[in-house]
Every structure is written in C-alpha cells, then in structure tokens.
Amino acid sequence: MRTKRQIPAIGLGVYKSEPGPVTQDAVREALAIGYRHIDTASIYNNETDVGDAIGDSGLNRADLFVTTKLWNEDQGYDKTLVAFDRSLDQLGLEYVDLYLIHWPVPVLRLDTWRALERLTLDGRVRDIGVSNYMARHLSEILDYAAVVPSVNQIELSPYNYRSRLETIELCREHRIAIEAYSPLTKGRKLDDPVLAEIGSAYGKTAAQVLIRWGLDQGFVVLPKSVHANRIAENFDVFDFQLSGADLACLEDLDEGLATGWDPIDAP
Ligand SMILES: NC(=O)c1ccc[n+]([C@@H]2O[C@H](COP(=O)([O-])OP(=O)(O)OC[C@H]3O[C@@H](n4cnc5c(N)ncnc54)[C@H](OP(=O)(O)O)[C@@H]3O)[C@@H](O)[C@H]2O)c1
C-alpha cells in the first residue's frame, strides 16, 4: 500500500559520489551523524554502495528514507518494471521510500508513470514522484494520473528560483512536495561574498546559508558531499533561521543558473 510519509528535510545527495568506498563512507558518515534520507539514482551507479552502507548502519529500516530514480533509457511500461527490480536488487532493500522518474522523456513518460503506479501496489515502493518536471509536464501528468506524484525534485537555489515559480505554485496547489537538488550550486557560488556576509551574522557558512534558504522555502534539501566535515556542516542548519531581510537579499541573487540540463524548455 502507498503510504504518504514525512520526508526528512535534508537528504544526502550522491550524484557524482564515486562508487565503492567513497560513497559507502559518505553514506555511513551521514547516517552516523543523523541524516535519515539518502538520494540516489540508477544513473549514479552507486545504489549498491548506498545499500551496503545502510545495511552496515544497524539502523531500523523504518527510520530511513531512501530515494532512487528511473533513468531515461529505461522509460516505457515494461522497461520501467525491469529497471525497478534491478535498482531494488542493487540497493539490497525490500522497498524504496520514493521512486522518481528522473527526467520527463517525451512520449514515454505517461506509460512510465502507469508502471510506477503499478509498483505502488505490492509494497515495494512507498511513494512515487517525478523529477525535472516543469509546470507543463506536471499539468500533463495531473490530467492523466490515477496517483498524483508525491514529489517533484528540481534544481533550486537562490541563483535559480524565479524561473521555477510557476512550477512551485502548481506543486503547492496539488500538495506535491518539492525537493531542491544542487542546492549548493555544485559548489560554483560558495565563494559569493553575499553568502559569506549573510552567514557571518549567524556564525554559519555559505553552504549552510544556501541549505537554510531551501528549508525556509519549505523545500526538502539535498546537499551532496563526500567529505565528513562538510556532511556534518551541511546538517548543522537547524539552529537558525534567515531574517526577512536576508531572504530578500538572497532572492536578488537569481540569475537563472542551471548547473546541469535545464528542463525549462524540455518538450
Ligand atoms: N534529479 C536530478 O536530475 C538531480 C540532478 C542533480 C542533482 N540531484 C541530487 O541532488 C544532490 C545534490 O546536488 P549536486 O550533487 O548536483 O550538487 P550540490 O549539492 O549543489 O553541490 C555539491 C558540491 O559542493 C561541494 N560541497 C558540498 N558541501 C560543501 C560545503 N559545506 N562546503 C564546500 N563545498 C561543499 C561538494 O564537494 P565534495 O563532495 O567534494 O565535498 C560538491 O562538489 C545530488 O547529489 C543528487 O542526489 C538530482
């Protein structure tokens, strides 16, 4: 049965986290300091390492929230079912908490969604959702779906926010949780003096300011790091809140920065 669950507000991202000990150590470290949410994908090629670290943690599975994603070449009804079995097998888990369509592949995405809906029926997927869906992709799926996506995972930071406003509004209207990926701009803006200045008032770093910004918007935030000190730093954000003036200042940083493929014009 599909059960709507609370999503832990910060998840460790593992995109470009090298397969093997690097990812295993990062996930182990994150779980040890309190993360309960890991965000992987079949295309990241590290589902096995995520699963191994979860197995080693000794934590209760029910306390963890694990997301993986269906890659583009696996879209289509039958291929999706096969790809999901492969992901679950690689993770070594009995179920995933959230399975996402990674990208809105034209033509195939609606059949793919039907397959995800089917996957919710046997308990091996708790929730299903989408990623990189802009407003028009969401409108299409909302017209078609029997099950409304639980989540839309999109790139969001103060540097890339305004072009997403229509999408954010639609998500909120339909109670679709918004997950912010690349919240640290893949590191590109971490030396922006505006972030340092805002952070100094709270004794926080630029990375912490960006993560807090996402939390203050009501997003689930997915920072990635493979370094123990940064994994801890990125989680140490629950003891402050940005002032209205600082939030306004951060919103002025918008420059439509997309650090990867930008779905804004995706058909
Ligand atoms: N659905 C999608 O299409 C999609 C696309 C992209 C990302 N995502 C998800 O979102 C997650 C995060 O996005 P992302 O990996 O693109 O980038 P990100 O989290 O914005 O940035 C990661 C980069 O910042 C560095 N970093 C992390 N914490 C830092 C800190 N405290 N101080 C300084 N540098 C720091 C990391 O380096 P080190 O690792 O070397 O510390 C890495 O180079 C991904 O891992 C993935 O799970 C999803």
The ligand as an ORCA input file, in Angstrom:
! r2SCAN-3c Opt
* xyz 0 1
  N      17.062     14.773    -10.109
  C      18.077     15.266    -10.762
  O      18.075     15.411    -12.004
  C      19.279     15.705     -9.990
  C      20.285     16.460    -10.615
  C      21.380     16.856     -9.856
  C      21.444     16.514     -8.510
  N      20.461     15.757     -7.919
  C      20.530     15.329     -6.497
  O      20.861     16.451     -5.681
  C      22.085     16.202     -4.998
  C      22.872     17.479     -4.792
  O      23.162     18.134     -5.991
  P      24.621     18.165     -6.651
  O      25.352     16.933     -6.295
  O      24.417     18.468     -8.092
  O      25.340     19.416     -6.058
  P      25.376     20.303     -4.688
  O      24.895     19.540     -3.540
  O      24.753     21.598     -5.036
  O      26.945     20.562     -4.562
  C      27.857     19.530     -4.370
  C      29.261     20.113     -4.495
  O      29.507     21.014     -3.423
  C      30.617     20.541     -2.637
  N      30.270     20.780     -1.229
  C      29.340     20.120     -0.503
  N      29.237     20.631      0.727
  C      30.135     21.641      0.794
  C      30.494     22.532      1.825
  N      29.899     22.506      3.027
  N      31.483     23.433      1.578
  C      32.074     23.464      0.362
  N      31.770     22.653     -0.657
  C      30.801     21.732     -0.443
  C      30.763     19.083     -2.978
  O      32.104     18.652     -2.875
  P      32.594     17.341     -2.063
  O      31.656     16.217     -2.393
  O      33.962     17.133     -2.623
  O      32.585     17.721     -0.630
  C      30.321     19.050     -4.441
  O      31.371     19.459     -5.299
  C      22.774     15.187     -5.915
  O      23.863     14.552     -5.287
  C      21.621     14.299     -6.280
  O      21.315     13.435     -5.214
  C      19.385     15.357     -8.648
*
